[in-house]
Amino acid sequence: MVKTWPPTPLSVGRARRLLAVQLAAWDLRQVVDDAELVVSELVTNAIAHAHPPVGRLIATRFERLADGVRIEVHDAGGSKPRPRRASTEEESGRGLELVDALTGGAWGVSDRDGPGKLVWAVCTVSGGEAGASRRGEAGVDGRGDVRAGGGEVRDGGRGDVRSGRRGEVGP
């Protein structure tokens, strides 16, 4: 399911509600809470930090997986998100750490056709703990994404790379 949104704060809640409805239709109610938080963080980042050219929309794409959902947020901004350590005094800056925890490290940044990038995350029925236990192991996850030894994830030949080490996003 693909939907475009204006880059305004109202789009965050609307994307969250659309995802919840879609997950219910797919009988994936057990991932709704985590997935809503993830899509909220990713759409918020696209609006707040991507700075797309005037007139450009952002887009969400939800793909049902065997045991969960792949969430993608596309924007035309050139900057790629990078996790950072927020100080205890800061009121923001923890969104990607939250996404990392909820997905067990199953998220990343990819190039896309046209300007900008897409940020993806996978929420599964088993939750972030299952993903975290796989971190650093060689193998293939449920989507066919190759997880190399040492924690690097290569996403299904699409060129996505994400380090399995907390706080690092590959090129």
C-alpha positions in Angstrom: 0.0 0.0 0.0 1.4 3.4 -1.1 0.1 6.8 0.0 1.5 10.3 -0.5 1.3 13.0 2.1 2.0 16.7 2.3 5.1 17.4 4.5 3.0 18.8 7.4 2.6 17.6 11.0 -1.0 16.4 10.3 0.4 13.8 8.0 2.0 12.0 11.0 -1.3 11.1 12.6 -2.9 10.3 9.3 -0.1 7.9 8.3 -0.3 6.2 11.7 -4.1 5.7 11.4 -3.8 4.4 7.9 -1.2 1.9 9.0 -3.3 0.7 11.9 -6.3 0.1 9.6 -4.1 -1.8 7.1 -2.5 -3.9 9.9 -6.0 -4.8 11.2 -7.1 -5.8 7.6 -4.0 -8.0 7.4 -4.8 -9.5 10.8 -1.5 -8.2 12.2 -3.0 -6.4 15.2 -0.2 -7.6 17.5 2.3 -5.3 15.7 0.1 -2.2 15.7 1.6 -0.5 18.7 5.2 -0.8 17.6 4.5 -0.1 14.0 2.5 3.0 14.8 5.5 4.4 16.8 7.9 3.5 14.0 5.9 5.1 11.3 5.3 8.2 13.5 9.0 8.6 14.0 9.9 8.1 10.4 7.3 10.4 9.0 8.2 13.0 11.6 11.8 12.8 10.6 10.9 13.2 6.9 8.9 16.3 7.7 11.3 17.9 10.2 14.7 17.0 8.8 14.5 16.1 5.1 13.7 19.6 3.9 12.3 18.4 0.5 12.0 20.9 -2.3 8.9 23.0 -2.2 5.9 21.2 -3.7 7.4 17.7 -3.0 5.3 15.2 -1.1 6.5 12.4 1.2 5.2 8.9 0.7 4.6 5.9 2.9 4.7 2.3 1.7 3.5 -0.6 3.8 4.3 -4.2 2.7 2.9 -7.2 4.5 5.5 -9.8 5.4 5.0 -13.3 6.6 5.4 -12.3 10.2 5.0 -8.5 10.1 5.2 -5.4 8.1 7.9 -3.4 6.2 7.3 0.3 6.6 9.0 2.7 4.1 8.9 6.5 4.2 10.1 8.2 1.0 11.1 11.8 0.7 12.9 14.1 -1.7 15.4 15.5 0.8 19.0 14.8 0.2 20.1 14.3 3.9 20.2 10.8 5.3 19.1 10.3 8.9 21.8 9.3 11.4 21.1 8.2 15.0 22.7 10.4 17.7 22.9 10.3 21.4 20.6 12.9 22.9 21.6 14.4 26.2 19.3 14.0 29.2 18.4 17.7 28.9 17.3 17.5 25.2 13.6 17.1 24.5 14.1 15.4 21.1 16.7 13.3 19.2 15.8 9.8 20.3 13.5 8.8 17.5 16.0 6.5 15.6 17.1 4.9 18.8 13.4 4.1 19.4 13.0 2.7 15.9 16.2 0.6 16.4 14.8 -0.8 19.7 11.4 -1.5 18.3 12.7 -3.3 15.2 15.6 -5.0 16.8 17.9 -3.1 14.4 15.9 -4.1 11.3 15.9 -0.6 9.6 18.0 1.4 7.2 18.3 4.0 4.6 18.2 3.4 0.8 18.6 5.4 -2.4 15.5 5.5 -4.6 14.6 6.3 -8.1 14.5 10.1 -8.4 15.7 12.5 -5.8 15.9 11.7 -2.1 15.9 8.5 -0.2 13.7 6.0 1.6 14.0 5.0 5.2 12.7 1.5 5.9 11.9 -0.5 9.1 10.5 -3.9 9.7 8.1 -4.7 12.6 7.4 -8.3 13.3 5.1 -10.3 15.5 8.0 -11.4 17.6 9.0 -7.8 18.1 12.3 -6.1 18.4 13.8 -8.7 20.8 13.9 -11.3 18.0 15.6 -8.9 15.7 18.1 -7.9 18.4 19.0 -11.6 19.1 19.8 -12.0 15.4 22.1 -9.0 15.4 25.6 -10.0 14.4 24.6 -13.4 13.1 25.0 -14.5 9.5 21.9 -15.6 7.7 18.9 -14.4 5.8 15.9 -12.8 7.5 12.2 -13.4 6.6 12.3 -10.8 3.7 15.3 -12.3 2.0 17.6 -9.5 3.3 21.1 -10.9 3.8 22.6 -10.4 7.3 26.3 -10.7 7.1 28.4 -11.8 10.0 29.4 -8.9 12.2 25.9 -7.4 12.0 25.7 -5.7 8.6 22.4 -6.0 6.8 22.2 -6.0 3.0 18.7 -5.5 1.9 17.6 -7.9 -0.8 20.0 -6.7 -3.5 18.5 -3.2 -3.4 21.7 -1.7 -2.1 20.4 -0.9 1.4 23.1 -1.3 4.0 22.7 -0.9 7.7 25.1 -1.8 10.4 23.8 -4.0 13.0 25.7 -2.1 15.6 23.6 0.4 17.6 23.9 3.9 16.4 25.5 3.3 13.0 23.9 3.6 9.7 25.9 2.4 6.7 26.3 4.4 3.5 
